[in-house]
Amino acid sequence: MAVPKRKTSVSRKRMRRSHHKLSSVNIIEDKKSGEYKLSHHVDLKTGFYNGKKILDI
């Protein structure tokens, strides 16, 4: 049976868990309406994406 030979140190344990963090949400402020929205997504209120009218609302 595989058993660790040495105790895992606190430093090594924390280095391993350094990638277990939550990533932040990419929220930007819309230039025209001033509301916050997800970047690279169509603004559902105005229908604009990248300065162009995409949806007719």
mmCIF file of the N, C-alpha and C atoms, coordinates in Angstrom:
data_MODEL
# 
_entry.id   MODEL 
# 
loop_
_atom_site.group_PDB 
_atom_site.id 
_atom_site.type_symbol 
_atom_site.label_atom_id 
_atom_site.label_alt_id 
_atom_site.label_comp_id 
_atom_site.label_asym_id 
_atom_site.label_entity_id 
_atom_site.label_seq_id 
_atom_site.pdbx_PDB_ins_code 
_atom_site.Cartn_x 
_atom_site.Cartn_y 
_atom_site.Cartn_z 
_atom_site.occupancy 
_atom_site.B_iso_or_equiv 
_atom_site.pdbx_formal_charge 
_atom_site.auth_seq_id 
_atom_site.auth_comp_id 
_atom_site.auth_asym_id 
_atom_site.auth_atom_id 
_atom_site.pdbx_PDB_model_num 
ATOM 1   N N  . MET A 1 1  ? 0.842   -1.178 0.000   1.00 0.00 ? 1  MET A N  1 
ATOM 2   C CA . MET A 1 1  ? 0.000   0.000  0.000   1.00 0.00 ? 1  MET A CA 1 
ATOM 3   C C  . MET A 1 1  ? 0.888   1.243  0.000   1.00 0.00 ? 1  MET A C  1 
ATOM 4   N N  . ALA A 1 2  ? 0.534   2.223  -0.789  1.00 0.00 ? 2  ALA A N  1 
ATOM 5   C CA . ALA A 1 2  ? 1.339   3.440  -0.888  1.00 0.00 ? 2  ALA A CA 1 
ATOM 6   C C  . ALA A 1 2  ? 1.059   4.342  0.308   1.00 0.00 ? 2  ALA A C  1 
ATOM 7   N N  . VAL A 1 3  ? 2.110   4.637  1.051   1.00 0.00 ? 3  VAL A N  1 
ATOM 8   C CA . VAL A 1 3  ? 1.999   5.489  2.227   1.00 0.00 ? 3  VAL A CA 1 
ATOM 9   C C  . VAL A 1 3  ? 3.071   6.564  2.118   1.00 0.00 ? 3  VAL A C  1 
ATOM 10  N N  . PRO A 1 4  ? 2.748   7.830  2.416   1.00 0.00 ? 4  PRO A N  1 
ATOM 11  C CA . PRO A 1 4  ? 3.765   8.873  2.353   1.00 0.00 ? 4  PRO A CA 1 
ATOM 12  C C  . PRO A 1 4  ? 4.878   8.617  3.366   1.00 0.00 ? 4  PRO A C  1 
ATOM 13  N N  . LYS A 1 5  ? 6.107   8.864  2.933   1.00 0.00 ? 5  LYS A N  1 
ATOM 14  C CA . LYS A 1 5  ? 7.246   8.639  3.815   1.00 0.00 ? 5  LYS A CA 1 
ATOM 15  C C  . LYS A 1 5  ? 7.419   9.786  4.799   1.00 0.00 ? 5  LYS A C  1 
ATOM 16  N N  . ARG A 1 6  ? 7.080   11.007 4.363   1.00 0.00 ? 6  ARG A N  1 
ATOM 17  C CA . ARG A 1 6  ? 7.229   12.192 5.204   1.00 0.00 ? 6  ARG A CA 1 
ATOM 18  C C  . ARG A 1 6  ? 5.913   12.980 5.255   1.00 0.00 ? 6  ARG A C  1 
ATOM 19  N N  . LYS A 1 7  ? 5.778   13.743 6.307   1.00 0.00 ? 7  LYS A N  1 
ATOM 20  C CA . LYS A 1 7  ? 4.609   14.606 6.454   1.00 0.00 ? 7  LYS A CA 1 
ATOM 21  C C  . LYS A 1 7  ? 4.698   15.757 5.447   1.00 0.00 ? 7  LYS A C  1 
ATOM 22  N N  . THR A 1 8  ? 3.578   16.074 4.810   1.00 0.00 ? 8  THR A N  1 
ATOM 23  C CA . THR A 1 8  ? 3.540   17.206 3.887   1.00 0.00 ? 8  THR A CA 1 
ATOM 24  C C  . THR A 1 8  ? 3.593   18.492 4.696   1.00 0.00 ? 8  THR A C  1 
ATOM 25  N N  . SER A 1 9  ? 4.566   19.335 4.385   1.00 0.00 ? 9  SER A N  1 
ATOM 26  C CA . SER A 1 9  ? 4.726   20.575 5.141   1.00 0.00 ? 9  SER A CA 1 
ATOM 27  C C  . SER A 1 9  ? 3.610   21.555 4.800   1.00 0.00 ? 9  SER A C  1 
ATOM 28  N N  . VAL A 1 10 ? 3.418   22.525 5.674   1.00 0.00 ? 10 VAL A N  1 
ATOM 29  C CA . VAL A 1 10 ? 2.388   23.545 5.465   1.00 0.00 ? 10 VAL A CA 1 
ATOM 30  C C  . VAL A 1 10 ? 2.694   24.345 4.208   1.00 0.00 ? 10 VAL A C  1 
ATOM 31  N N  . SER A 1 11 ? 3.967   24.651 3.999   1.00 0.00 ? 11 SER A N  1 
ATOM 32  C CA . SER A 1 11 ? 4.371   25.423 2.819   1.00 0.00 ? 11 SER A CA 1 
ATOM 33  C C  . SER A 1 11 ? 4.046   24.673 1.532   1.00 0.00 ? 11 SER A C  1 
ATOM 34  N N  . ARG A 1 12 ? 4.365   23.403 1.490   1.00 0.00 ? 12 ARG A N  1 
ATOM 35  C CA . ARG A 1 12 ? 4.105   22.620 0.283   1.00 0.00 ? 12 ARG A CA 1 
ATOM 36  C C  . ARG A 1 12 ? 2.601   22.445 0.050   1.00 0.00 ? 12 ARG A C  1 
ATOM 37  N N  . LYS A 1 13 ? 1.846   22.283 1.117   1.00 0.00 ? 13 LYS A N  1 
ATOM 38  C CA . LYS A 1 13 ? 0.400   22.145 1.005   1.00 0.00 ? 13 LYS A CA 1 
ATOM 39  C C  . LYS A 1 13 ? -0.215  23.431 0.458   1.00 0.00 ? 13 LYS A C  1 
ATOM 40  N N  . ARG A 1 14 ? 0.246   24.577 0.927   1.00 0.00 ? 14 ARG A N  1 
ATOM 41  C CA . ARG A 1 14 ? -0.291  25.862 0.466   1.00 0.00 ? 14 ARG A CA 1 
ATOM 42  C C  . ARG A 1 14 ? 0.126   26.173 -0.965  1.00 0.00 ? 14 ARG A C  1 
ATOM 43  N N  . MET A 1 15 ? 1.322   25.749 -1.361  1.00 0.00 ? 15 MET A N  1 
ATOM 44  C CA . MET A 1 15 ? 1.749   25.936 -2.750  1.00 0.00 ? 15 MET A CA 1 
ATOM 45  C C  . MET A 1 15 ? 0.861   25.132 -3.695  1.00 0.00 ? 15 MET A C  1 
ATOM 46  N N  . ARG A 1 16 ? 0.485   23.930 -3.277  1.00 0.00 ? 16 ARG A N  1 
ATOM 47  C CA . ARG A 1 16 ? -0.373  23.081 -4.103  1.00 0.00 ? 16 ARG A CA 1 
ATOM 48  C C  . ARG A 1 16 ? -1.764  23.691 -4.235  1.00 0.00 ? 16 ARG A C  1 
ATOM 49  N N  . ARG A 1 17 ? -2.240  24.312 -3.184  1.00 0.00 ? 17 ARG A N  1 
ATOM 50  C CA . ARG A 1 17 ? -3.592  24.867 -3.181  1.00 0.00 ? 17 ARG A CA 1 
ATOM 51  C C  . ARG A 1 17 ? -3.650  26.301 -3.684  1.00 0.00 ? 17 ARG A C  1 
ATOM 52  N N  . SER A 1 18 ? -2.556  26.829 -4.179  1.00 0.00 ? 18 SER A N  1 
ATOM 53  C CA . SER A 1 18 ? -2.551  28.220 -4.618  1.00 0.00 ? 18 SER A CA 1 
ATOM 54  C C  . SER A 1 18 ? -3.399  28.435 -5.871  1.00 0.00 ? 18 SER A C  1 
ATOM 55  N N  . HIS A 1 19 ? -3.717  27.357 -6.601  1.00 0.00 ? 19 HIS A N  1 
ATOM 56  C CA . HIS A 1 19 ? -4.517  27.474 -7.822  1.00 0.00 ? 19 HIS A CA 1 
ATOM 57  C C  . HIS A 1 19 ? -5.992  27.201 -7.576  1.00 0.00 ? 19 HIS A C  1 
ATOM 58  N N  . HIS A 1 20 ? -6.386  26.992 -6.337  1.00 0.00 ? 20 HIS A N  1 
ATOM 59  C CA . HIS A 1 20 ? -7.773  26.649 -6.026  1.00 0.00 ? 20 HIS A CA 1 
ATOM 60  C C  . HIS A 1 20 ? -8.635  27.874 -5.755  1.00 0.00 ? 20 HIS A C  1 
ATOM 61  N N  . LYS A 1 21 ? -8.169  29.039 -6.167  1.00 0.00 ? 21 LYS A N  1 
ATOM 62  C CA . LYS A 1 21 ? -8.920  30.264 -5.883  1.00 0.00 ? 21 LYS A CA 1 
ATOM 63  C C  . LYS A 1 21 ? -10.035 30.472 -6.908  1.00 0.00 ? 21 LYS A C  1 
ATOM 64  N N  . LEU A 1 22 ? -10.982 31.308 -6.583  1.00 0.00 ? 22 LEU A N  1 
ATOM 65  C CA . LEU A 1 22 ? -12.059 31.653 -7.493  1.00 0.00 ? 22 LEU A CA 1 
ATOM 66  C C  . LEU A 1 22 ? -11.583 32.747 -8.432  1.00 0.00 ? 22 LEU A C  1 
ATOM 67  N N  . SER A 1 23 ? -11.971 32.638 -9.677  1.00 0.00 ? 23 SER A N  1 
ATOM 68  C CA . SER A 1 23 ? -11.599 33.675 -10.640 1.00 0.00 ? 23 SER A CA 1 
ATOM 69  C C  . SER A 1 23 ? -12.626 34.805 -10.583 1.00 0.00 ? 23 SER A C  1 
ATOM 70  N N  . SER A 1 24 ? -12.170 36.017 -10.813 1.00 0.00 ? 24 SER A N  1 
ATOM 71  C CA . SER A 1 24 ? -13.058 37.165 -10.750 1.00 0.00 ? 24 SER A CA 1 
ATOM 72  C C  . SER A 1 24 ? -13.886 37.269 -12.022 1.00 0.00 ? 24 SER A C  1 
ATOM 73  N N  . VAL A 1 25 ? -15.078 37.819 -11.909 1.00 0.00 ? 25 VAL A N  1 
ATOM 74  C CA . VAL A 1 25 ? -15.975 37.986 -13.039 1.00 0.00 ? 25 VAL A CA 1 
ATOM 75  C C  . VAL A 1 25 ? -15.546 39.232 -13.810 1.00 0.00 ? 25 VAL A C  1 
ATOM 76  N N  . ASN A 1 26 ? -15.525 39.118 -15.129 1.00 0.00 ? 26 ASN A N  1 
ATOM 77  C CA . ASN A 1 26 ? -15.067 40.213 -15.985 1.00 0.00 ? 26 ASN A CA 1 
ATOM 78  C C  . ASN A 1 26 ? -16.233 41.151 -16.290 1.00 0.00 ? 26 ASN A C  1 
ATOM 79  N N  . ILE A 1 27 ? -16.450 42.136 -15.425 1.00 0.00 ? 27 ILE A N  1 
ATOM 80  C CA . ILE A 1 27 ? -17.552 43.087 -15.575 1.00 0.00 ? 27 ILE A CA 1 
ATOM 81  C C  . ILE A 1 27 ? -16.980 44.435 -15.974 1.00 0.00 ? 27 ILE A C  1 
ATOM 82  N N  . ILE A 1 28 ? -17.581 45.048 -16.988 1.00 0.00 ? 28 ILE A N  1 
ATOM 83  C CA . ILE A 1 28 ? -17.146 46.369 -17.441 1.00 0.00 ? 28 ILE A CA 1 
ATOM 84  C C  . ILE A 1 28 ? -18.342 47.311 -17.434 1.00 0.00 ? 28 ILE A C  1 
ATOM 85  N N  . GLU A 1 29 ? -18.054 48.606 -17.472 1.00 0.00 ? 29 GLU A N  1 
ATOM 86  C CA . GLU A 1 29 ? -19.103 49.610 -17.525 1.00 0.00 ? 29 GLU A CA 1 
ATOM 87  C C  . GLU A 1 29 ? -19.397 49.941 -18.982 1.00 0.00 ? 29 GLU A C  1 
ATOM 88  N N  . ASP A 1 30 ? -20.670 49.915 -19.360 1.00 0.00 ? 30 ASP A N  1 
ATOM 89  C CA . ASP A 1 30 ? -21.065 50.222 -20.730 1.00 0.00 ? 30 ASP A CA 1 
ATOM 90  C C  . ASP A 1 30 ? -20.841 51.702 -21.000 1.00 0.00 ? 30 ASP A C  1 
ATOM 91  N N  . LYS A 1 31 ? -20.287 52.017 -22.159 1.00 0.00 ? 31 LYS A N  1 
ATOM 92  C CA . LYS A 1 31 ? -19.949 53.402 -22.480 1.00 0.00 ? 31 LYS A CA 1 
ATOM 93  C C  . LYS A 1 31 ? -21.190 54.265 -22.699 1.00 0.00 ? 31 LYS A C  1 
ATOM 94  N N  . LYS A 1 32 ? -22.214 53.696 -23.338 1.00 0.00 ? 32 LYS A N  1 
ATOM 95  C CA . LYS A 1 32 ? -23.403 54.496 -23.660 1.00 0.00 ? 32 LYS A CA 1 
ATOM 96  C C  . LYS A 1 32 ? -24.361 54.623 -22.481 1.00 0.00 ? 32 LYS A C  1 
ATOM 97  N N  . SER A 1 33 ? -24.728 53.479 -21.876 1.00 0.00 ? 33 SER A N  1 
ATOM 98  C CA . SER A 1 33 ? -25.747 53.528 -20.825 1.00 0.00 ? 33 SER A CA 1 
ATOM 99  C C  . SER A 1 33 ? -25.148 53.719 -19.434 1.00 0.00 ? 33 SER A C  1 
ATOM 100 N N  . GLY A 1 34 ? -23.865 53.402 -19.249 1.00 0.00 ? 34 GLY A N  1 
ATOM 101 C CA . GLY A 1 34 ? -23.240 53.541 -17.948 1.00 0.00 ? 34 GLY A CA 1 
ATOM 102 C C  . GLY A 1 34 ? -23.526 52.390 -16.999 1.00 0.00 ? 34 GLY A C  1 
ATOM 103 N N  . GLU A 1 35 ? -24.222 51.366 -17.480 1.00 0.00 ? 35 GLU A N  1 
ATOM 104 C CA . GLU A 1 35 ? -24.524 50.202 -16.646 1.00 0.00 ? 35 GLU A CA 1 
ATOM 105 C C  . GLU A 1 35 ? -23.415 49.166 -16.772 1.00 0.00 ? 35 GLU A C  1 
ATOM 106 N N  . TYR A 1 36 ? -23.325 48.294 -15.790 1.00 0.00 ? 36 TYR A N  1 
ATOM 107 C CA . TYR A 1 36 ? -22.317 47.249 -15.794 1.00 0.00 ? 36 TYR A CA 1 
ATOM 108 C C  . TYR A 1 36 ? -22.844 46.030 -16.537 1.00 0.00 ? 36 TYR A C  1 
ATOM 109 N N  . LYS A 1 37 ? -21.958 45.406 -17.324 1.00 0.00 ? 37 LYS A N  1 
ATOM 110 C CA . LYS A 1 37 ? -22.327 44.217 -18.077 1.00 0.00 ? 37 LYS A CA 1 
ATOM 111 C C  . LYS A 1 37 ? -21.099 43.338 -18.238 1.00 0.00 ? 37 LYS A C  1 
ATOM 112 N N  . LEU A 1 38 ? -21.309 42.086 -18.635 1.00 0.00 ? 38 LEU A N  1 
ATOM 113 C CA . LEU A 1 38 ? -20.203 41.188 -18.906 1.00 0.00 ? 38 LEU A CA 1 
ATOM 114 C C  . LEU A 1 38 ? -19.544 41.589 -20.218 1.00 0.00 ? 38 LEU A C  1 
ATOM 115 N N  . SER A 1 39 ? -18.227 41.599 -20.241 1.00 0.00 ? 39 SER A N  1 
ATOM 116 C CA . SER A 1 39 ? -17.544 41.939 -21.478 1.00 0.00 ? 39 SER A CA 1 
ATOM 117 C C  . SER A 1 39 ? -17.705 40.808 -22.482 1.00 0.00 ? 39 SER A C  1 
ATOM 118 N N  . HIS A 1 40 ? -17.640 41.122 -23.762 1.00 0.00 ? 40 HIS A N  1 
ATOM 119 C CA . HIS A 1 40 ? -17.823 40.198 -24.871 1.00 0.00 ? 40 HIS A CA 1 
ATOM 120 C C  . HIS A 1 40 ? -19.227 39.582 -24.880 1.00 0.00 ? 40 HIS A C  1 
ATOM 121 N N  . HIS A 1 41 ? -20.212 40.306 -24.367 1.00 0.00 ? 41 HIS A N  1 
ATOM 122 C CA . HIS A 1 41 ? -21.596 39.872 -24.404 1.00 0.00 ? 41 HIS A CA 1 
ATOM 123 C C  . HIS A 1 41 ? -22.455 41.010 -24.939 1.00 0.00 ? 41 HIS A C  1 
ATOM 124 N N  . VAL A 1 42 ? -23.563 40.678 -25.574 1.00 0.00 ? 42 VAL A N  1 
ATOM 125 C CA . VAL A 1 42 ? -24.494 41.668 -26.090 1.00 0.00 ? 42 VAL A CA 1 
ATOM 126 C C  . VAL A 1 42 ? -25.234 42.304 -24.926 1.00 0.00 ? 42 VAL A C  1 
ATOM 127 N N  . ASP A 1 43 ? -25.374 43.637 -24.962 1.00 0.00 ? 43 ASP A N  1 
ATOM 128 C CA . ASP A 1 43 ? -26.164 44.338 -23.954 1.00 0.00 ? 43 ASP A CA 1 
ATOM 129 C C  . ASP A 1 43 ? -27.628 44.132 -24.295 1.00 0.00 ? 43 ASP A C  1 
ATOM 130 N N  . LEU A 1 44 ? -28.364 43.426 -23.447 1.00 0.00 ? 44 LEU A N  1 
ATOM 131 C CA . LEU A 1 44 ? -29.736 43.059 -23.762 1.00 0.00 ? 44 LEU A CA 1 
ATOM 132 C C  . LEU A 1 44 ? -30.705 44.225 -23.685 1.00 0.00 ? 44 LEU A C  1 
ATOM 133 N N  . LYS A 1 45 ? -30.348 45.299 -22.966 1.00 0.00 ? 45 LYS A N  1 
ATOM 134 C CA . LYS A 1 45 ? -31.244 46.461 -22.893 1.00 0.00 ? 45 LYS A CA 1 
ATOM 135 C C  . LYS A 1 45 ? -31.202 47.283 -24.173 1.00 0.00 ? 45 LYS A C  1 
ATOM 136 N N  . THR A 1 46 ? -30.003 47.499 -24.696 1.00 0.00 ? 46 THR A N  1 
ATOM 137 C CA . THR A 1 46 ? -29.863 48.338 -25.887 1.00 0.00 ? 46 THR A CA 1 
ATOM 138 C C  . THR A 1 46 ? -29.704 47.533 -27.165 1.00 0.00 ? 46 THR A C  1 
ATOM 139 N N  . GLY A 1 47 ? -29.208 46.295 -27.087 1.00 0.00 ? 47 GLY A N  1 
ATOM 140 C CA . GLY A 1 47 ? -29.012 45.475 -28.271 1.00 0.00 ? 47 GLY A CA 1 
ATOM 141 C C  . GLY A 1 47 ? -27.707 45.748 -28.987 1.00 0.00 ? 47 GLY A C  1 
ATOM 142 N N  . PHE A 1 48 ? -26.787 46.471 -28.344 1.00 0.00 ? 48 PHE A N  1 
ATOM 143 C CA . PHE A 1 48 ? -25.515 46.806 -28.969 1.00 0.00 ? 48 PHE A CA 1 
ATOM 144 C C  . PHE A 1 48 ? -24.427 45.832 -28.537 1.00 0.00 ? 48 PHE A C  1 
ATOM 145 N N  . TYR A 1 49 ? -23.493 45.575 -29.458 1.00 0.00 ? 49 TYR A N  1 
ATOM 146 C CA . TYR A 1 49 ? -22.291 44.803 -29.170 1.00 0.00 ? 49 TYR A CA 1 
ATOM 147 C C  . TYR A 1 49 ? -21.152 45.419 -29.970 1.00 0.00 ? 49 TYR A C  1 
ATOM 148 N N  . ASN A 1 50 ? -20.106 45.815 -29.285 1.00 0.00 ? 50 ASN A N  1 
ATOM 149 C CA . ASN A 1 50 ? -18.921 46.401 -29.914 1.00 0.00 ? 50 ASN A CA 1 
ATOM 150 C C  . ASN A 1 50 ? -19.282 47.654 -30.723 1.00 0.00 ? 50 ASN A C  1 
ATOM 151 N N  . GLY A 1 51 ? -20.237 48.433 -30.222 1.00 0.00 ? 51 GLY A N  1 
ATOM 152 C CA . GLY A 1 51 ? -20.615 49.679 -30.867 1.00 0.00 ? 51 GLY A CA 1 
ATOM 153 C C  . GLY A 1 51 ? -21.555 49.521 -32.041 1.00 0.00 ? 51 GLY A C  1 
ATOM 154 N N  . LYS A 1 52 ? -22.046 48.319 -32.313 1.00 0.00 ? 52 LYS A N  1 
ATOM 155 C CA . LYS A 1 52 ? -22.939 48.068 -33.444 1.00 0.00 ? 52 LYS A CA 1 
ATOM 156 C C  . LYS A 1 52 ? -24.245 47.500 -32.947 1.00 0.00 ? 52 LYS A C  1 
ATOM 157 N N  . LYS A 1 53 ? -25.341 47.859 -33.608 1.00 0.00 ? 53 LYS A N  1 
ATOM 158 C CA . LYS A 1 53 ? -26.668 47.367 -33.250 1.00 0.00 ? 53 LYS A CA 1 
ATOM 159 C C  . LYS A 1 53 ? -26.793 45.932 -33.755 1.00 0.00 ? 53 LYS A C  1 
ATOM 160 N N  . ILE A 1 54 ? -27.003 44.992 -32.812 1.00 0.00 ? 54 ILE A N  1 
ATOM 161 C CA . ILE A 1 54 ? -27.089 43.579 -33.155 1.00 0.00 ? 54 ILE A CA 1 
ATOM 162 C C  . ILE A 1 54 ? -28.529 43.088 -33.012 1.00 0.00 ? 54 ILE A C  1 
ATOM 163 N N  . LEU A 1 55 ? -29.196 43.451 -31.928 1.00 0.00 ? 55 LEU A N  1 
ATOM 164 C CA . LEU A 1 55 ? -30.558 42.997 -31.670 1.00 0.00 ? 55 LEU A CA 1 
ATOM 165 C C  . LEU A 1 55 ? -31.536 44.152 -31.839 1.00 0.00 ? 55 LEU A C  1 
ATOM 166 N N  . ASP A 1 56 ? -32.696 43.841 -32.398 1.00 0.00 ? 56 ASP A N  1 
ATOM 167 C CA . ASP A 1 56 ? -33.781 44.839 -32.480 1.00 0.00 ? 56 ASP A CA 1 
ATOM 168 C C  . ASP A 1 56 ? -34.700 44.636 -31.291 1.00 0.00 ? 56 ASP A C  1 
ATOM 169 N N  . ILE A 1 57 ? -34.681 45.603 -30.381 1.00 0.00 ? 57 ILE A N  1 
ATOM 170 C CA . ILE A 1 57 ? -35.502 45.492 -29.170 1.00 0.00 ? 57 ILE A CA 1 
ATOM 171 C C  . ILE A 1 57 ? -36.531 46.590 -29.152 1.00 0.00 ? 57 ILE A C  1 
# 
